[in-house]
Amino acid sequence: MTLPSYAMNQASFPQMYERWLVGPLFRPWAEMALDELELSSGDRLLDIACGTGIVARVARERLGEAGYIVGVDISPDMLAVARAVESAIDWRQGNAGELPLRNGETFDVVVCQQGLQFFPDRPAAAAQMRRALAKGGRLAIAMWRPDDEIPFFRELRRVAERHL
């Protein structure tokens, strides 16, 4: 059995991710993480490896216009979907190991949901998270084990490398 050609089209992956994975899988985790972080009116939140932006969007729902939210992802295609779904968030393309922060920019809340395990340089990413965190700020990281340790992800990577 072969996957339909649209499934192998890299440009369509972010739309499929948003449509089929965000609601049932990633939104509940985003809600739980933000519950634990106890957001306050006016919080500045940074969502690292934001993908199509579910953590940032749930934060926007909770903070409204009082909060400032930045989503960072390395993939321009994921960010294009994020921008199409919610334009009121500051979406930035960048690497978690070299966050695209403005001079001295810090955040009350830094979140990295299901990204850390994919970063090639985790210590650099952790240092960047620390740099982005304001004094007294709160950090939440949710992750699976490294993708090479999970059979499903090993196979997914093999298929992606072969077909994309």
DSSP file (Angstrom, degrees, kcal/mol; ACC not computed):
  #  RESIDUE AA STRUCTURE BP1 BP2  ACC     N-H-->O    O-->H-N    N-H-->O    O-->H-N    TCO  KAPPA ALPHA  PHI   PSI    X-CA   Y-CA   Z-CA
    1    1 A M              0   0    0      0, 0.0     2,-0.3     0, 0.0     0, 0.0   0.000 360.0 360.0 360.0 136.0    0.0    0.0    0.0
    2    2 A T        -     0   0    0      1,-0.0     3,-0.1     0, 0.0     0, 0.0  -0.850 360.0-110.0-113.4 152.0    1.3    3.4   -0.8
    3    3 A L        -     0   0    0     -2,-0.3     5,-0.1     1,-0.1    -1,-0.0  -0.499  45.5 -94.4 -73.8 146.6    0.4    6.7    0.7
    4    4 A P    >>  -     0   0    0      0, 0.0     3,-1.4     0, 0.0     4,-0.7  -0.263  37.1-112.5 -57.5 150.4   -1.6    9.1   -1.5
    5    5 A S  G >4 S+     0   0    0      1,-0.3     3,-0.9     2,-0.2     4,-0.4   0.822 115.2  61.6 -59.1 -32.3    0.6   11.6   -3.3
    6    6 A Y  G >4 S+     0   0    0      1,-0.3     3,-0.9     2,-0.2    -1,-0.3   0.823  97.5  59.2 -65.2 -27.6   -0.7   14.5   -1.3
    7    7 A A  G <4 S+     0   0    0     -3,-1.4    -1,-0.3     1,-0.2    -2,-0.2   0.759 105.5  49.0 -71.0 -23.0    0.6   12.9    1.9
    8    8 A M  G << S+     0   0    0     -3,-0.9     2,-0.7    -4,-0.7    -1,-0.2   0.455  85.1 104.7 -94.0  -1.5    4.1   13.0    0.4
    9    9 A N    X>  -     0   0    0     -3,-0.9     3,-1.5    -4,-0.4     4,-0.8  -0.718  62.6-152.6 -83.5 113.6    3.9   16.6   -0.6
   10   10 A Q  G >4 S+     0   0    0     -2,-0.7     3,-0.8     1,-0.3    -1,-0.2   0.850  92.4  59.5 -56.4 -37.6    6.0   18.6    1.9
   11   11 A A  G 34 S+     0   0    0      1,-0.2     4,-0.4     2,-0.2    -1,-0.3   0.784 105.4  49.7 -64.5 -25.9    3.9   21.7    1.4
   12   12 A S  G <> S+     0   0    0     -3,-1.5     4,-2.3    -6,-0.2    -1,-0.2   0.641  87.8  84.5 -88.6 -13.4    0.7   19.9    2.5
   13   13 A F  H <X S+     0   0    0     -3,-0.8     4,-3.1    -4,-0.8     5,-0.2   0.918  87.6  51.9 -57.5 -46.6    2.2   18.4    5.7
   14   14 A P  H  > S+     0   0    0      0, 0.0     4,-2.5     0, 0.0    -1,-0.2   0.889 110.8  48.6 -59.4 -37.2    1.5   21.5    7.9
   15   15 A Q  H  > S+     0   0    0     -4,-0.4     4,-2.6    -3,-0.2    -2,-0.2   0.914 113.6  46.4 -66.9 -41.2   -2.1   21.6    6.8
   16   16 A M  H  X>S+     0   0    0     -4,-2.3     4,-3.0     2,-0.2     5,-0.5   0.917 112.1  51.6 -65.1 -42.3   -2.5   17.9    7.5
   17   17 A Y  I  X>S+     0   0    0     -4,-3.1     4,-2.0    -5,-0.2     5,-1.7   0.944 113.3  44.4 -57.3 -50.5   -0.7   18.4   10.9
   18   18 A E  I  <>S+     0   0    0     -4,-2.5     5,-0.6    -5,-0.2    -2,-0.2   0.918 118.3  43.9 -61.5 -44.7   -3.1   21.2   11.8
   19   19 A R  I  <5S+     0   0    0     -4,-2.6    -2,-0.2    -5,-0.2    -1,-0.2   0.907 127.7  21.8 -70.8 -43.2   -6.2   19.4   10.6
   20   20 A W  I  <5S+     0   0    0     -4,-3.0    -3,-0.2    -5,-0.2    -2,-0.2   0.708 129.8  30.8-105.4 -22.3   -5.6   15.9   12.1
   21   21 A L  I  XXS+     0   0    0     -4,-2.0     4,-2.2    -5,-0.5     5,-1.6   0.794 104.7  63.6-107.6 -35.7   -3.1   16.2   15.0
   22   22 A V  I  4XS+     0   0    0     -5,-1.7     5,-3.2     3,-0.2    -3,-0.1   0.949 105.3  42.7 -61.6 -53.4   -3.6   19.6   16.6
   23   23 A G  I  4<S+     0   0    0     -5,-0.6    -1,-0.2     1,-0.2    -2,-0.1   0.960 124.3  30.8 -60.3 -56.8   -7.1   19.2   17.9
   24   24 A P  I  45S+     0   0    0      0, 0.0    -1,-0.2     0, 0.0    -2,-0.2   0.804 135.6  19.6 -76.5 -27.1   -7.1   15.6   19.2
   25   25 A L  I  X5S+     0   0    0     -4,-2.2     4,-0.8     3,-0.1    -3,-0.2   0.864 126.9  31.6-109.2 -55.0   -3.4   15.4   20.3
   26   26 A F  I  ><S+     0   0    0     -5,-1.6     4,-2.3     2,-0.2    -3,-0.2   0.804 107.6  62.5 -87.2 -29.8   -1.7   18.8   20.8
   27   27 A R  H  ><S+     0   0    0     -5,-3.2     4,-2.7    -6,-0.3     5,-0.2   0.942 102.6  51.1 -62.7 -46.5   -4.5   21.1   22.0
   28   28 A P  H  > S+     0   0    0      0, 0.0     4,-2.3     0, 0.0    -1,-0.2   0.903 111.9  47.9 -58.2 -38.9   -5.2   19.0   25.2
   29   29 A W  H  X S+     0   0    0     -4,-0.8     4,-2.7     2,-0.2     5,-0.2   0.908 110.7  51.7 -66.0 -40.3   -1.4   19.1   26.1
   30   30 A A  H  X S+     0   0    0     -4,-2.3     4,-2.5     1,-0.2     5,-0.2   0.926 110.4  48.4 -61.0 -44.5   -1.3   22.9   25.4
   31   31 A E  H  X S+     0   0    0     -4,-2.7     4,-2.1     2,-0.2    -1,-0.2   0.913 112.5  48.0 -63.3 -43.0   -4.3   23.4   27.7
   32   32 A M  H  X S+     0   0    0     -4,-2.3     4,-2.2    -5,-0.2    -2,-0.2   0.925 112.1  49.3 -64.2 -44.0   -2.8   21.3   30.5
   33   33 A A  H  X S+     0   0    0     -4,-2.7     4,-1.7     1,-0.2    -2,-0.2   0.929 113.1  46.2 -61.3 -45.0    0.6   23.1   30.2
   34   34 A L  H  X>S+     0   0    0     -4,-2.5     4,-0.8     2,-0.2     5,-0.7   0.826 108.5  56.6 -70.8 -29.9   -1.0   26.5   30.3
   35   35 A D  H ><5S+     0   0    0     -4,-2.1     3,-0.8    -5,-0.2    -1,-0.2   0.941 109.2  46.7 -59.8 -46.7   -3.2   25.4   33.3
   36   36 A E  H 3<5S+     0   0    0     -4,-2.2    -2,-0.2     1,-0.2    -1,-0.2   0.832 108.9  54.9 -64.7 -32.9   -0.1   24.6   35.2
   37   37 A L  H 3<5S-     0   0    0     -4,-1.7    -1,-0.2    -5,-0.2    -2,-0.2   0.622  95.6-144.5 -79.3 -12.6    1.6   27.8   34.3
   38   38 A E  T <<5 -     0   0    0     -3,-0.8    -3,-0.1    -4,-0.8    -2,-0.1   0.949  18.2-141.4  47.3  68.9   -1.3   29.9   35.7
   39   39 A L      < -     0   0    0     -5,-0.7     2,-0.3     1,-0.0    -1,-0.1  -0.254  14.3-153.6 -60.0 145.2   -1.2   32.7   33.1
   40   40 A S    >   -     0   0    0      1,-0.0     3,-2.3     0, 0.0    -1,-0.0  -0.904  31.5 -85.8-120.3 150.2   -1.8   36.2   34.3
   41   41 A S  T 3  S+     0   0    0     -2,-0.3    26,-0.1     1,-0.3    22,-0.1  -0.267 116.6  23.1 -52.0 133.0   -3.2   39.2   32.5
   42   42 A G  T 3  S+     0   0    0     21,-0.3    -1,-0.3     1,-0.3    26,-0.1   0.409  85.8 153.0  88.4  -2.8   -0.4   41.0   30.7
   43   43 A D    <   -     0   0    0     -3,-2.3    25,-1.9    24,-0.1     2,-0.5  -0.268  40.7-138.3 -59.5 146.5    1.9   38.0   30.6
   44   44 A R  E     -a   68   0A   0     23,-0.2    65,-2.2    25,-0.0    64,-1.3  -0.954  26.2-167.0-104.8 122.1    4.5   37.8   27.7
   45   45 A L  E     -ab  69 109A   0     23,-2.8    25,-2.6    -2,-0.5     2,-0.5  -0.931  14.5-161.8-121.2 134.9    4.6   34.3   26.4
   46   46 A L  E     -ab  70 110A   0     63,-2.7    65,-3.0    -2,-0.4     2,-0.7  -0.970   4.5-162.5-114.0 123.6    7.2   32.7   24.1
   47   47 A D  E >   -ab  71 111A   0     23,-3.0    25,-2.9    -2,-0.5     3,-0.6  -0.917  12.0-159.3-107.3 106.8    6.2   29.4   22.3
   48   48 A I  E 3  S+ab  72 112A   0     63,-3.1    65,-0.5    -2,-0.7    25,-0.2  -0.715  76.7  11.1 -92.8 136.3    9.3   27.7   21.0
   49   49 A A  T 3  S+     0   0    0     23,-1.3    -1,-0.3    -2,-0.4    24,-0.2   0.941  82.5 172.5  60.9  49.8    9.0   25.1   18.2
   50   50 A C    X>  -     0   0    0     22,-2.5     3,-2.8    -3,-0.6     4,-0.5   0.648   9.5-173.3 -69.2 -17.6    5.4   26.4   17.9
   51   51 A G  T 34 S-     0   0    0      1,-0.3    31,-0.2    21,-0.2    -1,-0.2  -0.405  76.4 -10.2  59.4-127.6    4.6   24.5   14.7
   52   52 A T  T 34 S-     0   0    0     -2,-0.1    -1,-0.3    29,-0.1    33,-0.1   0.391 108.3-105.4 -86.5   3.9    1.2   25.7   13.6
   53   53 A G  T <>  +     0   0    0     -3,-2.8     4,-2.7    -4,-0.1     5,-0.2   0.719  66.4 148.1  94.4  24.2    0.8   27.5   16.9
   54   54 A I  H  X S+     0   0    0     -4,-0.5     4,-2.5     1,-0.2     5,-0.2   0.903  78.3  47.8 -63.4 -40.9   -1.6   25.7   19.1
   55   55 A V  H  > S+     0   0    0     -5,-0.3     4,-2.4     1,-0.2    -1,-0.2   0.949 114.8  46.6 -62.8 -46.7    0.1   26.7   22.4
   56   56 A A  H  > S+     0   0    0      1,-0.2     4,-2.3     2,-0.2    -2,-0.2   0.888 112.7  50.2 -62.1 -39.5    0.3   30.3   21.3
   57   57 A R  H  X S+     0   0    0     -4,-2.7     4,-2.3     2,-0.2    -1,-0.2   0.909 110.5  48.0 -68.3 -41.7   -3.4   30.3   20.2
   58   58 A V  H  X S+     0   0    0     -4,-2.5     4,-1.8     2,-0.2    -1,-0.2   0.911 112.0  51.1 -64.4 -39.9   -4.6   28.8   23.4
   59   59 A A  H  X S+     0   0    0     -4,-2.4     4,-3.2    -5,-0.2     5,-0.3   0.910 108.2  52.2 -61.2 -41.5   -2.6   31.4   25.3
   60   60 A R  H  X S+     0   0    0     -4,-2.3     4,-2.6     1,-0.2    -2,-0.2   0.909 107.2  52.7 -60.7 -42.5   -4.2   34.1   23.1
   61   61 A E  H  < S+     0   0    0     -4,-2.3    -1,-0.2     1,-0.2    -2,-0.2   0.892 116.9  39.1 -58.3 -39.8   -7.6   32.8   24.0
   62   62 A R  H  < S+     0   0    0     -4,-1.8    -2,-0.2    -5,-0.1    -1,-0.2   0.858 124.6  35.5 -81.4 -37.3   -6.7   33.0   27.7
   63   63 A L  H >< S-     0   0    0     -4,-3.2     3,-1.1     1,-0.2     4,-0.3   0.732  85.1-172.9 -91.1 -23.6   -4.8   36.3   27.7
   64   64 A G  G ><  -     0   0    0     -4,-2.6     3,-1.0    -5,-0.3    -1,-0.2  -0.269  64.4 -28.3  60.3-151.2   -6.7   38.2   25.1
   65   65 A E  G 3  S+     0   0    0      1,-0.2    -1,-0.2     3,-0.0    -2,-0.0   0.649 130.0  74.6 -71.3 -15.2   -5.3   41.5   24.0
   66   66 A A  G <  S+     0   0    0     -3,-1.1    -1,-0.2     2,-0.0     2,-0.2   0.760  89.8  67.3 -71.4 -24.0   -3.6   42.0   27.4
   67   67 A G  S <  S-     0   0    0     -3,-1.0     2,-0.5    -4,-0.3   -23,-0.2  -0.576  71.9-140.4 -97.9 160.3   -0.9   39.5   26.7
   68   68 A Y  E     -a   44   0A   0    -25,-1.9   -23,-2.8    -2,-0.2     2,-0.4  -0.986  23.3-170.7-118.9 126.4    1.9   39.5   24.2
   69   69 A I  E     -a   45   0A   0     -2,-0.5    21,-2.3    19,-0.3     2,-0.4  -0.963  10.8-173.5-127.7 132.2    2.6   36.2   22.4
   70   70 A V  E     -ac  46  90A   0    -25,-2.6   -23,-3.0    -2,-0.4     2,-0.5  -0.985   5.9-163.9-121.7 132.2    5.5   35.2   20.2
   71   71 A G  E     -ac  47  91A   0     19,-2.0    21,-3.1    -2,-0.4     2,-0.4  -0.972   7.2-168.4-114.9 130.1    5.7   31.9   18.4
   72   72 A V  E     +ac  48  92A   0    -25,-2.9   -22,-2.5    -2,-0.5   -23,-1.3  -0.963  14.1 158.8-120.5 132.6    9.0   30.7   16.9
   73   73 A D  E     - c   0  93A   0     19,-1.8    21,-1.9    -2,-0.4    22,-0.1  -0.991  40.6-136.9-147.7 152.6    9.5   27.8   14.5
   74   74 A I  S    S+     0   0    0     -2,-0.3    21,-0.1    19,-0.2    19,-0.1   0.708  84.7  83.0 -78.8 -20.7   12.2   26.8   12.1
   75   75 A S     >  -     0   0    0      1,-0.2     4,-2.1    19,-0.1     5,-0.2  -0.758  58.0-164.6 -94.6 116.6    9.6   25.8    9.4
   76   76 A P  H  > S+     0   0    0      0, 0.0     4,-1.9     0, 0.0    -1,-0.2   0.830  93.2  56.3 -64.6 -29.7    8.2   28.6    7.2
   77   77 A D  H  > S+     0   0    0      2,-0.2     4,-1.5     1,-0.2     5,-0.1   0.901 107.1  47.1 -69.9 -40.1    5.4   26.2    6.0
   78   78 A M  H  > S+     0   0    0      1,-0.2     4,-2.3     2,-0.2    -1,-0.2   0.920 112.9  50.4 -64.1 -42.6    4.3   25.6    9.6
   79   79 A L  H  X S+     0   0    0     -4,-2.1     4,-2.9     1,-0.2     5,-0.2   0.840 103.7  59.0 -65.8 -32.5    4.4   29.3   10.3
   80   80 A A  H  X S+     0   0    0     -4,-1.9     4,-1.9     2,-0.2    -1,-0.2   0.914 108.8  44.8 -62.0 -41.6    2.3   30.0    7.2
   81   81 A V  H  X S+     0   0    0     -4,-1.5     4,-2.1     2,-0.2    -2,-0.2   0.929 112.0  52.7 -66.1 -44.6   -0.4   27.9    8.6
   82   82 A A  H  X S+     0   0    0     -4,-2.3     4,-2.6   -31,-0.2    -2,-0.2   0.930 110.8  47.1 -56.0 -47.2   -0.1   29.5   12.0
   83   83 A R  H  < S+     0   0    0     -4,-2.9    -1,-0.2     1,-0.2    -2,-0.2   0.873 110.6  52.6 -63.3 -37.7   -0.4   33.0   10.4
   84   84 A A  H  < S+     0   0    0     -4,-1.9    -1,-0.2    -5,-0.2     3,-0.2   0.849 114.6  41.7 -67.3 -33.7   -3.4   31.9    8.4
   85   85 A V  H  < S+     0   0    0     -4,-2.1     2,-0.3     1,-0.3    -2,-0.2   0.872 133.4  11.2 -81.3 -38.8   -5.2   30.6   11.5
   86   86 A E    ><  +     0   0    0     -4,-2.6     3,-0.5    -5,-0.2    -1,-0.3  -0.877  55.8 175.9-147.5 107.3   -4.3   33.5   13.9
   87   87 A S  T 3  S+     0   0    0     -2,-0.3     4,-0.1    -3,-0.2    -1,-0.1   0.598  70.7  77.8 -88.4 -11.0   -2.7   36.7   12.7
   88   88 A A  T 3  S+     0   0    0      2,-0.1     2,-0.3    -5,-0.0   -19,-0.3   0.388  79.7  84.9 -82.5   5.7   -2.7   38.5   16.1
   89   89 A I  S <  S-     0   0    0     -3,-0.5     2,-1.2    -7,-0.1   -19,-0.2  -0.832  86.5-116.5-107.4 146.0    0.4   36.6   17.3
   90   90 A D  E     -c   70   0A   0    -21,-2.3   -19,-2.0    -2,-0.3     2,-0.4  -0.695  37.3-167.6 -82.5  96.6    4.0   37.6   16.5
   91   91 A W  E     -c   71   0A   0     -2,-1.2     2,-0.4   -21,-0.2   -19,-0.2  -0.750   7.1-177.6 -90.8 129.5    5.1   34.6   14.4
   92   92 A R  E     -c   72   0A   0    -21,-3.1   -19,-1.8    -2,-0.4     2,-0.4  -0.985  24.1-133.6-131.1 137.2    8.9   34.4   13.8
   93   93 A Q  E     +c   73   0A   0     -2,-0.4     2,-0.3   -21,-0.2   -19,-0.2  -0.752  51.7 120.8 -85.4 132.9   11.0   32.0   11.9
   94   94 A G        -     0   0    0    -21,-1.9     2,-0.4    -2,-0.4     5,-0.1  -0.979  58.8 -92.5-179.6 170.4   14.0   30.9   13.8
   95   95 A N  B >   -E   98   0B   0      3,-0.6     3,-1.6    -2,-0.3   -22,-0.0  -0.777  26.5-134.2 -99.1 136.5   16.1   28.2   15.3
   96   96 A A  T >  S+     0   0    0     -2,-0.4     3,-0.5     1,-0.3    32,-0.2   0.760 108.3  57.8 -62.9 -24.1   15.7   27.2   19.0
   97   97 A G  T 3  S+     0   0    0      1,-0.3    -1,-0.3    31,-0.1     2,-0.0   0.588 121.1  26.2 -81.0 -10.9   19.4   27.2   19.4
   98   98 A E  B <  S-E   95   0B   0     -3,-1.6    -3,-0.6    30,-0.0    -1,-0.3  -0.528  88.6-156.7-147.7  71.7   19.6   30.8   18.2
   99   99 A L    <   -     0   0    0     -3,-0.5     2,-2.1     1,-0.1    -3,-0.1  -0.206  21.2-122.7 -58.6 139.0   16.2   32.4   19.1
  100  100 A P        +     0   0    0      0, 0.0     2,-0.3     0, 0.0    -1,-0.1  -0.456  53.4 158.4 -81.6  68.8   15.2   35.4   17.1
  101  101 A L        -     0   0    0     -2,-2.1     3,-0.1     1,-0.1     2,-0.1  -0.668  39.9-121.7 -94.1 148.3   14.8   37.7   20.1
  102  102 A R    >   -     0   0    0     -2,-0.3     3,-2.9     1,-0.2    -1,-0.1  -0.429  59.4 -55.3 -81.3 164.2   14.9   41.5   19.9
  103  103 A N  T 3  S-     0   0    0      1,-0.3    -1,-0.2    -2,-0.1     0, 0.0  -0.123 122.3 -16.0 -45.9 112.5   17.5   43.4   22.1
  104  104 A G  T 3  S+     0   0    0      1,-0.2    -1,-0.3    -3,-0.1     2,-0.2   0.568  91.2 163.5  70.3   9.4   17.0   42.3   25.7
  105  105 A E    <   +     0   0    0     -3,-2.9     2,-0.3    29,-0.0    -1,-0.2  -0.420   9.3 173.0 -66.0 128.5   13.5   40.8   25.0
  106  106 A T        -     0   0    0     -2,-0.2     2,-0.3    -5,-0.0    27,-0.2  -0.887  18.6-141.1-133.6 166.8   12.4   38.5   27.8
  107  107 A F  E     - d   0 133A   0     25,-2.7    27,-3.3    -2,-0.3   -62,-0.2  -0.950  16.5-142.8-132.9 146.6    9.2   36.6   28.6
  108  108 A D  E    S+     0   0A   0    -64,-1.3    30,-3.1    -2,-0.3     2,-0.4   0.802  97.3  31.1 -72.4 -30.9    7.2   35.8   31.7
  109  109 A V  E     -bd  45 138A   0    -65,-2.2   -63,-2.7    28,-0.2     2,-0.4  -0.996  64.9-173.4-134.5 130.1    6.3   32.4   30.3
  110  110 A V  E     -bd  46 139A   0     28,-2.4    30,-2.4    -2,-0.4     2,-0.4  -0.994  11.1-176.1-123.7 128.4    8.4   30.2   27.9
  111  111 A V  E     -bd  47 140A   0    -65,-3.0   -63,-3.1    -2,-0.4     2,-0.4  -0.972  15.6-179.8-127.1 137.4    6.8   27.0   26.5
  112  112 A C  E     -bd  48 141A   0     28,-2.4    30,-2.2    -2,-0.4     2,-0.7  -0.852  12.9-174.0-135.0 100.0    8.3   24.3   24.3
  113  113 A Q  E     - d   0 142A   0    -65,-0.5    30,-0.2    -2,-0.4   -58,-0.1  -0.854  69.3 -21.6-101.5 116.3    5.7   21.6   23.6
  114  114 A Q  S    S+     0   0    0     28,-3.4    -1,-0.2    -2,-0.7    29,-0.2   0.862 114.1  94.5  57.6  42.1    7.0   18.5   21.7
  115  115 A G    >>  +     0   0    0     27,-0.5     3,-2.3    -3,-0.3     4,-0.6   0.647  58.7  72.9-123.2 -39.4   10.0   20.3   20.3
  116  116 A L  G >4 S+     0   0    0     26,-0.3     3,-1.2     1,-0.3    27,-0.1   0.829  91.6  59.8 -54.5 -38.6   13.0   19.6   22.5
  117  117 A Q  G 34 S+     0   0    0      1,-0.3    30,-0.6    27,-0.1    -1,-0.3   0.695 106.3  49.5 -66.0 -16.3   13.4   16.0   21.5
  118  118 A F  G <4 S+     0   0    0     -3,-2.3    -1,-0.3    28,-0.1    -2,-0.2   0.538  83.9 107.5 -97.9  -8.3   13.9   17.1   17.8
  119  119 A F    <<  -     0   0    0     -3,-1.2     3,-0.4    -4,-0.6    -4,-0.0  -0.532  61.1-148.8 -74.9 132.0   16.6   19.8   18.5
  120  120 A P  S    S+     0   0    0      0, 0.0     2,-0.4     0, 0.0    -1,-0.1   0.801  94.8  37.6 -69.3 -27.5   20.1   18.8   17.3
  121  121 A D     >  +     0   0    0      1,-0.1     4,-2.0     2,-0.1     5,-0.2  -0.744  67.2 171.8-126.5  82.8   21.7   20.8   20.1
  122  122 A R  H  > S+     0   0    0     -2,-0.4     4,-2.7    -3,-0.4     5,-0.2   0.873  77.6  55.2 -62.8 -40.2   19.5   20.5   23.2
  123  123 A P  H  > S+     0   0    0      0, 0.0     4,-2.2     0, 0.0    -1,-0.2   0.913 109.1  48.4 -60.5 -39.8   22.0   22.3   25.5
  124  124 A A  H  > S+     0   0    0      2,-0.2     4,-2.0     1,-0.2    -2,-0.2   0.913 111.9  49.4 -64.8 -41.2   22.0   25.4   23.2
  125  125 A A  H  X S+     0   0    0     -4,-2.0     4,-2.3     2,-0.2    -1,-0.2   0.913 110.5  50.2 -63.9 -42.2   18.2   25.4   23.1
  126  126 A A  H  X S+     0   0    0     -4,-2.7     4,-2.2     1,-0.2    -1,-0.2   0.896 109.4  51.5 -62.7 -39.8   18.0   25.2   26.9
  127  127 A A  H  X S+     0   0    0     -4,-2.2     4,-2.2     1,-0.2    -1,-0.2   0.883 109.7  50.1 -63.9 -37.7   20.5   28.1   27.2
  128  128 A Q  H  X S+     0   0    0     -4,-2.0     4,-2.1     2,-0.2    -2,-0.2   0.880 107.9  53.0 -68.5 -37.6   18.3   30.1   24.8
  129  129 A M  H  X S+     0   0    0     -4,-2.3     4,-1.1     2,-0.2    -2,-0.2   0.926 110.3  48.2 -60.8 -43.9   15.2   29.3   26.8
  130  130 A R  H  < S+     0   0    0     -4,-2.2     3,-0.5     1,-0.2    -2,-0.2   0.909 110.2  51.4 -62.8 -42.7   17.0   30.6   29.9
  131  131 A R  H  < S+     0   0    0     -4,-2.2    -1,-0.2     1,-0.2    -2,-0.2   0.861 111.1  48.6 -61.8 -36.1   18.1   33.7   28.1
  132  132 A A  H  < S+     0   0    0     -4,-2.1   -25,-2.7    -5,-0.1     2,-0.4   0.689  92.1  95.5 -78.1 -18.8   14.4   34.3   27.0
  133  133 A L  E  < S-d  107   0A   0     -4,-1.1   -25,-0.2    -3,-0.5     3,-0.1  -0.610  71.7-134.9 -83.1 125.3   13.0   33.8   30.5
  134  134 A A  E >   -     0   0A   0    -27,-3.3     3,-2.7    -2,-0.4     2,-0.1  -0.337  42.7 -78.4 -69.1 157.0   12.4   37.0   32.5
  135  135 A K  E 3  S+     0   0A   0      1,-0.3    -1,-0.1    -2,-0.0     3,-0.1  -0.376 124.4  14.7 -57.0 129.3   13.5   36.9   36.2
  136  136 A G  E 3  S+     0   0A   0      1,-0.2    -1,-0.3    -3,-0.1    -2,-0.1   0.528  99.9 145.4  80.0   6.1   10.9   35.0   38.1
  137  137 A G  E <   -     0   0A   0     -3,-2.7     2,-0.4   -30,-0.1   -28,-0.2  -0.123  46.0-119.9 -73.4 172.7    9.4   33.7   34.8
  138  138 A R  E     -d  109   0A   0    -30,-3.1   -28,-2.4    -3,-0.1     2,-0.4  -0.923  20.5-162.7-120.4 140.7    7.9   30.2   34.3
  139  139 A L  E     -d  110   0A   0     -2,-0.4     2,-0.4   -30,-0.2   -28,-0.2  -0.969   5.2-174.4-125.5 135.8    9.1   27.5   31.9
  140  140 A A  E     -d  111   0A   0    -30,-2.4   -28,-2.4    -2,-0.4     2,-0.4  -0.997   2.8-179.9-130.6 130.3    7.2   24.5   30.6
  141  141 A I  E     -d  112   0A   0     -2,-0.4     2,-0.4   -30,-0.2   -28,-0.2  -0.997   1.6-177.1-128.1 127.3    8.7   21.7   28.5
  142  142 A A  E     +d  113   0A   0    -30,-2.2   -28,-3.4    -2,-0.4   -27,-0.5  -0.991  19.4 152.7-122.1 131.5    6.7   18.7   27.2
  143  143 A M        -     0   0    0     -2,-0.4     2,-0.1   -29,-0.2    -2,-0.0  -0.999  37.9-134.3-155.7 154.4    8.5   16.0   25.2
  144  144 A W        -     0   0    0     -2,-0.3     3,-0.1     1,-0.2   -27,-0.1  -0.324  56.7 -74.2 -85.4-177.8    8.6   12.4   24.2
  145  145 A R  S    S-     0   0    0      1,-0.2    -1,-0.2    -2,-0.1     5,-0.1  -0.309  77.0 -62.7 -67.5 165.8   11.8   10.6   24.2
  146  146 A P    >   -     0   0    0      0, 0.0     3,-2.5     0, 0.0     4,-0.3  -0.225  53.3-116.6 -51.8 142.1   14.2   11.4   21.4
  147  147 A D  G >  S+     0   0    0    -30,-0.6     3,-1.1     1,-0.3     7,-0.2   0.767 112.2  62.1 -59.1 -27.6   12.6   10.5   18.1
  148  148 A D  G 3  S+     0   0    0      1,-0.2    -1,-0.3     5,-0.1     6,-0.0   0.612 100.6  55.9 -74.4  -8.5   15.2    7.9   17.3
  149  149 A E  G <  S+     0   0    0     -3,-2.5    -1,-0.2     1,-0.1    -2,-0.2   0.452  94.1  76.0 -97.9  -2.7   14.2    5.9   20.4
  150  150 A I  S <> S-     0   0    0     -3,-1.1     4,-2.4    -4,-0.3     3,-0.5  -0.942  73.0-146.7-113.8 117.3   10.5    5.7   19.4
  151  151 A P  H  > S+     0   0    0      0, 0.0     4,-2.4     0, 0.0     5,-0.2   0.867  97.6  53.7 -52.0 -43.4    9.8    3.1   16.6
  152  152 A F  H  > S+     0   0    0      1,-0.2     4,-2.5     2,-0.2     5,-0.1   0.924 111.8  44.8 -58.1 -44.8    6.9    5.1   15.1
  153  153 A F  H  > S+     0   0    0     -3,-0.5     4,-2.7     2,-0.2    -1,-0.2   0.852 109.2  55.8 -71.1 -34.1    9.1    8.2   14.7
  154  154 A R  H  X S+     0   0    0     -4,-2.4     4,-2.3    -7,-0.2    -1,-0.2   0.945 112.6  42.8 -59.3 -46.2   12.1    6.2   13.4
  155  155 A E  H  X S+     0   0    0     -4,-2.4     4,-2.6    -5,-0.2    -2,-0.2   0.908 113.0  51.9 -67.6 -42.0    9.8    4.8   10.6
  156  156 A L  H  X S+     0   0    0     -4,-2.5     4,-2.6    -5,-0.2    -1,-0.2   0.917 111.1  47.8 -60.2 -43.8    8.2    8.2   10.0
  157  157 A R  H  X S+     0   0    0     -4,-2.7     4,-3.0     2,-0.2     5,-0.3   0.916 110.5  52.2 -63.2 -43.2   11.7    9.8    9.6
  158  158 A R  H  X S+     0   0    0     -4,-2.3     4,-1.6    -5,-0.2    -2,-0.2   0.928 112.7  44.7 -59.4 -45.8   12.7    7.0    7.3
  159  159 A V  H  X S+     0   0    0     -4,-2.6     4,-2.3     2,-0.2     5,-0.3   0.924 114.4  49.0 -65.1 -44.6    9.7    7.5    5.1
  160  160 A A  H  X S+     0   0    0     -4,-2.6     4,-2.8     1,-0.2    -2,-0.2   0.920 111.2  49.0 -62.4 -44.4   10.1   11.3    5.1
  161  161 A E  H  < S+     0   0    0     -4,-3.0    -1,-0.2     1,-0.2    -2,-0.2   0.833 115.0  46.0 -65.1 -30.7   13.7   11.2    4.2
  162  162 A R  H  < S+     0   0    0     -4,-1.6    -1,-0.2    -5,-0.3    -2,-0.2   0.855 126.2  25.2 -78.9 -35.4   13.0    8.8    1.4
  163  163 A H  H  <        0   0    0     -4,-2.3    -2,-0.2    -5,-0.1    -3,-0.2   0.624 360.0 360.0-110.3 -15.9   10.0   10.6   -0.1
  164  164 A L     <        0   0    0     -4,-2.8    -3,-0.1    -5,-0.3    -1,-0.1   0.464 360.0 360.0-102.3 360.0   10.3   14.3    0.8
